[in-house]
Amino acid sequence: MKAFIATALTTLAALSATTAQAHVVLEQPDAPAGSGYRATFRIGHGCDGAATKVVVVTLPAGLRGAKPMPKAGWTLTTTRRPLAKPYESHGKPVTDELAEVRWTANTPADFLQDDWVDEFVLRASLPAEPGVLWFPVRQLCTQGEWNWAEVPTADTPKPRAPAVKLTVTPARAEPHAH
C-alpha cells in the first residue's frame, strides 16, 4: 500500500510541475482533422505579479471560419489576412481569414489578476490534414508582458515562453450505418 501511495504522490507531483510550467494552454490540446474546434486558451498567471490587461492570439494558417467569443468586460478586436487560395463556403467566396484576435480589458476592474485564471475562446474548422498548429499568444500586463511564441527546436526542446500547441490528429472514421 505504501508503494502505491508513493507512486500516486510522485505522479501528482509530476502533473503539478507540468501544469505549473504551462502558462497559456488549450483546454483541449488535440482534435481530429477536419472537425469543428473550440479553442479555449487558459491564462494561468500574469506577468511576475502584474495583472493581465490584453491577450492577443495569432491564428496559424489553415483554420477556416474562425470566430472569437466576446468576453464581458473586454473589448474584442480582430485582424484579417488575405488567403493564398480562396475557397467557397455556403456558396460564397472566402478570400480572407482571421489572423489575430485581441481582447482588451475595458477598465482596471476587468483586469485578470495574477493570482486568478481565465479563458479566452474562439471557434474554427481545423485543416483536413493532421499535424501540429502553433498559436503565438501575447499577454500584456500592467507591468511587463509575456510573448508565448517560441516553438520547440532540437536546440531548445523546452522553450521558456512556448507558443500554444494544438495537435491535429487523423480524422475519425465514420461509424458504419446499417
TARA-V945146 format. One record per pair of residues at least 12 apart in sequence whose ideal C-beta (glycine too) atoms are under 10 Angstrom apart, sorted by the first residue. I is the first residue (numbers start at 0). J is the second residue. Records with the same first field share a line. If there is no record, write none. Layout:
# TARA-V945146
I = J / J
This chain:
# TARA-V945146
18 = 43
19 = 43 / 44
20 = 43 / 157 / 159 / 161
21 = 41 / 43 / 161 / 163
22 = 41 / 42 / 43 / 44 / 136 / 138 / 145 / 147 / 159 / 160 / 161 / 163
23 = 40 / 41 / 42 / 43 / 44 / 54 / 56 / 119 / 134 / 135 / 136 / 137 / 138 / 145 / 147 / 160 / 161 / 162 / 163
24 = 39 / 40 / 41 / 42 / 43 / 136 / 147 / 161 / 163 / 164
25 = 37 / 38 / 39 / 40 / 41 / 118 / 134 / 163 / 164 / 165 / 166
26 = 38 / 39 / 40 / 41 / 118 / 120
27 = 39 / 165
28 = 163 / 164 / 165 / 166
29 = 129 / 131 / 164 / 165 / 166 / 167 / 168
30 = 125 / 132 / 165 / 166 / 167 / 168
31 = 125 / 129 / 167 / 168 / 169 / 170 / 171 / 172
32 = 125 / 126 / 127 / 128 / 129 / 130 / 167 / 168 / 169 / 170 / 171
33 = 63 / 124 / 125 / 126 / 127 / 128 / 129 / 167 / 169 / 170 / 171
34 = 123 / 124 / 125 / 127 / 167 / 168 / 170 / 171
35 = 63 / 64 / 122 / 123 / 124 / 125
36 = 62 / 65 / 121 / 122 / 123 / 124 / 125 / 132 / 165 / 167
37 = 68 / 120 / 121 / 122 / 123
38 = 56 / 58 / 62 / 65 / 67 / 68 / 100 / 118 / 119 / 120 / 121 / 122 / 123 / 125 / 132 / 134 / 163 / 165
39 = 68 / 118 / 119 / 120 / 121 / 122
40 = 54 / 56 / 100 / 102 / 117 / 118 / 119 / 120 / 121 / 134 / 136 / 138 / 147 / 163
41 = 116 / 117 / 118 / 119 / 163
42 = 54 / 102 / 111 / 115 / 116 / 117 / 118 / 119 / 136 / 138 / 145 / 147
43 = 113 / 115 / 116 / 117
44 = 111 / 112 / 113 / 114 / 115 / 116 / 138 / 140 / 145
45 = 110 / 111 / 112 / 113 / 114 / 115 / 138 / 140 / 141 / 142 / 143 / 144 / 145
46 = 113 / 138 / 139 / 140 / 141 / 142 / 143 / 144 / 145
47 = 113 / 140 / 142 / 143 / 145
48 = 112 / 113 / 114 / 140 / 141 / 142 / 143
49 = 110 / 112 / 113 / 139 / 140 / 141 / 142 / 143 / 144
50 = 104 / 107 / 109 / 110 / 111 / 112 / 113 / 114 / 115 / 140 / 141 / 142
51 = 102 / 104 / 110 / 111 / 112 / 113 / 115 / 117 / 138 / 139 / 140 / 141 / 144 / 145
52 = 73 / 102 / 103 / 104 / 105 / 106 / 107 / 109 / 110 / 111 / 138 / 139 / 140 / 141 / 144
53 = 73 / 74 / 101 / 102 / 103 / 104 / 110 / 111 / 137 / 138 / 139 / 140 / 144
54 = 70 / 73 / 100 / 101 / 102 / 103 / 104 / 111 / 117 / 119 / 136 / 137 / 138 / 139
55 = 76 / 78 / 99 / 100 / 101 / 102 / 103 / 119 / 135 / 136 / 137 / 138 / 139 / 144 / 146
56 = 97 / 99 / 100 / 101 / 102 / 119 / 120 / 121 / 134 / 135 / 136 / 137 / 147 / 163
57 = 78 / 98 / 99 / 100 / 101 / 133 / 134 / 135 / 136 / 137 / 148 / 162 / 163
58 = 77 / 78 / 80 / 96 / 97 / 98 / 99 / 100 / 121 / 123 / 132 / 134 / 135
59 = 98 / 123 / 126 / 130 / 131 / 132 / 133 / 134 / 135 / 162 / 163 / 165
60 = 80 / 82 / 83 / 96 / 98 / 126 / 132
61 = 96 / 123 / 124 / 125 / 126 / 127 / 128 / 130 / 132 / 167
62 = 96 / 97 / 98 / 121 / 122 / 123 / 124 / 125 / 126 / 132 / 134 / 165
63 = 82 / 86 / 88 / 93 / 96 / 97 / 123 / 124 / 125 / 126 / 127
64 = 88 / 89 / 93 / 96 / 97 / 122 / 123 / 124
65 = 77 / 79 / 96 / 97 / 98 / 100 / 121 / 122 / 123 / 124
66 = 97 / 100 / 120 / 121 / 122 / 123
67 = 97 / 99 / 100 / 101 / 102 / 119 / 120 / 121 / 122 / 123
68 = 100 / 102 / 118 / 119 / 120 / 121 / 122
69 = 102 / 120
70 = 102 / 103 / 104 / 105 / 109 / 117 / 118 / 119 / 120
71 = 105 / 109
72 = 102 / 104 / 105 / 106 / 108 / 109 / 110 / 111
73 = 101 / 102 / 103 / 104 / 105 / 109 / 110 / 111 / 117 / 119
74 = 101 / 102 / 103 / 104 / 105 / 109
75 = 100 / 101 / 102 / 103 / 119 / 121
76 = 99 / 100 / 101 / 102 / 103
77 = 97 / 98 / 99 / 100 / 101 / 121
78 = 97 / 98 / 99 / 100 / 101
79 = 94 / 95 / 96 / 97 / 98 / 99
80 = 95 / 96 / 97 / 98 / 99
81 = 94 / 95 / 96 / 98
82 = 94 / 95 / 96
88 = 124
96 = 123
97 = 121 / 123
99 = 135 / 137
100 = 119 / 120 / 121 / 134 / 136
101 = 119 / 137 / 139
102 = 117 / 119 / 120
103 = 139
104 = 139 / 141
107 = 141
110 = 140 / 141
111 = 138 / 140
112 = 141
113 = 140 / 141
119 = 136
121 = 134
125 = 165 / 167 / 168 / 170
126 = 167
127 = 167 / 170
128 = 167 / 169 / 170
129 = 166 / 167 / 168 / 169 / 170
130 = 165 / 166 / 167 / 168
131 = 150 / 164 / 165 / 166 / 167
132 = 162 / 163 / 164 / 165 / 166 / 167
133 = 147 / 148 / 149 / 150 / 151 / 161 / 162 / 163 / 164 / 165
134 = 147 / 148 / 162 / 163 / 164 / 165
135 = 147 / 148 / 149 / 150 / 160 / 161 / 162 / 163
136 = 148 / 160 / 161 / 162 / 163
138 = 160
145 = 159 / 160
146 = 160 / 162
147 = 159 / 160 / 161 / 162 / 163
148 = 160 / 161 / 162 / 163
149 = 161 / 162
150 = 162 / 164
151 = 164
